[in-house]
């Protein structure tokens, strides 16, 4: 194996570790907004997919959030988080990763960033509502009405977080595009 290939592999693994750590830490960055809390987690998940591509993004976002759930005491529910937060990165990465491999972003590319972040964030909202529905009826033993009320109480905060990720994620990616491309992180 040549030195260049091993450095490239080492560099790639370092990027994966860094994005996993950022996905983990993003769960701790919260602030109140309109009676809810905004977390940076979904934004970082979308960035994982945009920067690393759909599959590596899925792994880094999913594992980072899974580790947070384990440490925060959510136990095996972290496996659901692994899939749902990983799905944010997967969807965002599928929509725009190849676009970001270009040296320069054009107007349509920037629009694609917003579409990718929105699609990833809305994927999480749908999966989170599905989890709330299934857990309410099966694990928590709630009635259908109580389950729907539970879903309704969680939906506004989820949509606010999705909107935050849709706005902030592309703005961060746009700012990071040139340096990350120059470093070779955004190669296809």
N, C-alpha and C positions, 0 to 999 in steps of 0.2 A: 504494500500500500504506500502510495507516495505521501510526502509530507503535506502537500496541498490537499489531498483527499482527507487525510486525518484531521487537519486543521479545519477543513470545511465541516466534517462530521462533529468535531468538538464545538465549533462555533454554532452549529445548528442545535446541538443538545443544550448548549448554554442558553440560546434563545428560548427553547422549550421550557427549560427550568425557570427562566426569568418570567415568562408569560404565565406559567402555572402559579408562581409566587404572587404575581400581581393580581391574578384572578382570585386567589385566596384572600389577600389583603383588602381588595376592593369591597369585600363584605363588611368590613369594619368602617368604611367611609360612608356615613349616613348623615342626613340632615333633615329636619322637619320641614314639611311643605303642605299647606292646605289640610291640616289635620292628619297627615300621613307622614311617611318617611320615604325619602328618596335615597336609594343606595346606588353606588357606582358599579355594582356587580354586573348588571346586564350590559352596561357600556363596555366593560373590560372583556366580557364574553364575545361581544361583536368584534372588538378589536383583535381578539385572538384569532378569529376566523379570517378577518381581513388581512392581517399581517402574516400568519403562518399557513393559511390555506384551510380548506374545510376540514380535513381529517386531523391534522396536527392541532388545529384550533379546537376541534371537538374534544380531543384528548386533554389539552392544557386547560381549557375553560372548565371541562367536566371534573378533572382531577382536583384542580384548585378549589372549586366550590364543594366537592365531595369532602376534601380535607377540612374545610371550614365547618361543614355540618357535623363531622365526627367530633371535632374539638368543641363545638358549641353544644354538643349533647343531643343532636338529632338522631344519632345512631344510624340504623339501616335505612332510614328515610333519605340519607345521603346518596344512596344508589339512584333514587328517583331524581335527585338534584343533579347527579352526574350526567344523566341522560338529558334532562330538560335544559340545564345550562350549557351542556355540550351542544345541544341542538341549536342554540342561539348562534354559536360560532360556526357550526356546520352550514346553516342556511346563509349567514352573512358571507362566509367564505366561498360558498358555491356561486353566489351572485356576483361577487366583485374581486376575488383574489387575482384572477388573470388580468383584470383591468389595472390593478395596482402594480403589476410587474412592468408596466410601461415607465419609461424615464420621466415623462411629463403627463400630468392629468389635464384633460380637456374638460369643457363644461359638462358634456354628457357623462364623463367619468365621475365627476363630482356628484351629479344627480344619482348615479348608480350607487355611490356610497350611502346616500340617504335611504334609497330603496333597500339596500342590503341590511342596514341597521334596523330599519322599520320591520322588514320581514323577519329578521332574527328575533327582535324584541316581541313581536306579535306571536311568533311561534312559542316563545316562553309563556306568554299570557294564556294561550290556548292550552298548553300542557299543564300549567299550574292550575287552571280552572278544572281540567280533567282530573288531575290528582286530587283536588279538593272535593270534587264530586264523588269519586270512587272511595276515597278515604272516609268521607262523611257517611256514605251508605254502608260500607263494609266494616272498616276498622272502628269507627266511632259509634256506629249503630244509630245514626240519626235518621229521622224520617226524611222523606223526599222534601217536604217543605222546609225543614230545618237545614238540610243540606243546601238548598237553593238560597236560603237567607245567608248562610255562611259564605257561599260563592259570591253573592251580591255584596257582602261587606268587604271582601278582599279584592273585588274587581277594580274599584277606583284607584287604589294604591298601585295595583299592577299596571294599570293603564298609564298612570303618571310616571312610573319607572320606565315603561316602554317609550313614552314620549321623550323623557330625558335621554335615554340611550339613542333614540333616533336623531336627536339634535346634537348631543355632545360627541357621540362616537365618530360620526363623519367629520366634525370639526377637528377633533384630535387626529384622526387619520390623515386629513388633509395637511395638517401642520407637520405630522411625522413622516409623510410620504417621501419627501426629498432626502432627508438624512437616512432613513431606513433603506431607500433604494440605493443610495450612494454606498452604504455599508454592505450591500449585497443581500440584505435580509429579504427583500421583496422580489426575489427571482422566482420564476415559475416552477 
